[in-house]
Amino acid sequence: MGQIRVMKDPEQRREYVEMLLGLDGLSHIEEDPRAAYCPISLTSVPDDLKPHTQRRQHILMNGVLRPSGITAYDPSSAPFSPDRDLSTQPNVIYVIDSGKIAGARFFVGHHILPSDGKGIEMEKAKILNRIAVMLMDSKIRVSRMQPHRTIYLQYYNFEEQASQFVPVFEMLQEYEPGMGFHDNIPVLLGFRNGGVVDLEEAVYTEFPHLQYRYDGQVPIIKLRAENPELFYENGMRKLAA
C-alpha cells in the first residue's frame, strides 16, 4: 500500500484552484464534476490519420463517457478549432481552452502519436488537479514524457473494449480529487467517506486488465513531413548539413 502524504485535500484544492484561476483571469469558471475535456491531436496530424483519431474520440465521448454520466467537450468541433479557424490569435485560444479545462473535472483523451500536440493542455489539467485519464494503445509506443498525477490506462482494441472503461469512470465519480505523494511519488488522490487513496493505484486494483505498462519494444507511429521545404532557407536552399 505504501505511505500517502496529502498535499491538497478537497477544501485545500478548492482554494488552490480558485487562486490559480484568479491569476489566469478565469475566476468566473465553475468546475462541473460531471464534465470532461477530451483533448485530441489536431495541428500537425496527417490527413490520413485524422479519421482514426476522430473515430477513437467519437467512441470515447459516446461509448464511454456518455454512458458513465459524463458530458464531454471536443475541441476539434469547437468554433476555435485549429482545423476551423486560423485567424484567432494564440492568446484567445489559450484562454478559451484553459477555461474549458478548468470547467470540467475530468480530462480524458488518447495518447497515440509520439508527439501529439496536447502537451500544454495535459500540463494545465495536471496543475489544475483535474482527474486526468490518458488512454494508451498497447500496440503503439509514445513519448516517455508522461506527467505524474495522471491515470494511464491501456487497451489493445478500443472499439471492442470501450464498454470496459465505463465502470472506471463510474468509480472515479465517487471520489473528490486532491493531490499528494505516494512513497514520495506525486500522485492524484481520491477522497471518499473520510478516506484517501492513490486514484491510479485504486483503478489498477479494481481493473488490473486495463493497467498501462510501458514496452520499449513496441513501435511508434512514424510520421512524414509533406512540406519539408519550410526548413530550407528562403524556401529554396537546404540548410547546410
C-alpha positions, 0 to 999 in steps of 0.5 A: 500500500505504501505511505500517502502524504496529502498535499491538497485535500478537497477544501485545500484544492478548492482554494488552490484552484480558485487562486490559480484561476484568479491569476489566469483571469478565469475566476468566473469558471465553475468546475462541473464534476460531471464534465470532461475535456477530451483533448485530441491531436489536431495541428500537425496530424496527417490527413490520413490519420485524422479519421482514426483519431476522430473515430477513437474520440467519437467512441470515447465521448459516446461509448464511454463517457456518455454512458458513465454520466459524463458530458464531454467537450471536443475541441476539434468541433469547437468554433476555435478549432485549429482545423476551423479557424486560423485567424484567432490569435494564440492568446484567445485560444489559450484562454478559451481552452484553459477555461474549458479545462478548468470547467470540467473535472475530468480530462480524458483523451488518447495518447497515440502519436509520439508527439501529439500536440496536447502537451500544454493542455495535459500540463494545465489539467495536471496543475489544475488537479483535474482527474486526468485519464490518458488512454494508451494503445498497447500496440503503439509506443509514445513519448516517455514524457508522461506527467505524474498525477495522471491515470494511464490506462491501456487497451489493445482494441478500443472499439471492442473494449470501450464498454470496459472503461465505463465502470472506471469512470463510474468509480472515479465519480465517487471520489473528490480529487486532491493531490499528494505523494505516494512513497514520495511519488506525486500522485492524484488522490481520491477522497471518499467517506473520510478516506484517501487513496492513490486514484491510479493505484485504486483503478489498477486494483479494481481493473488490473486488465486495463493497467498501462505498462510501458514496452520499449519494444513496441513501435511508434507511429512514424510520421512524414513531413509533406512540406519539408521545404519550410526548413530550407532557407528562403524556401529554396536552399537546404540548410547546410548539413 
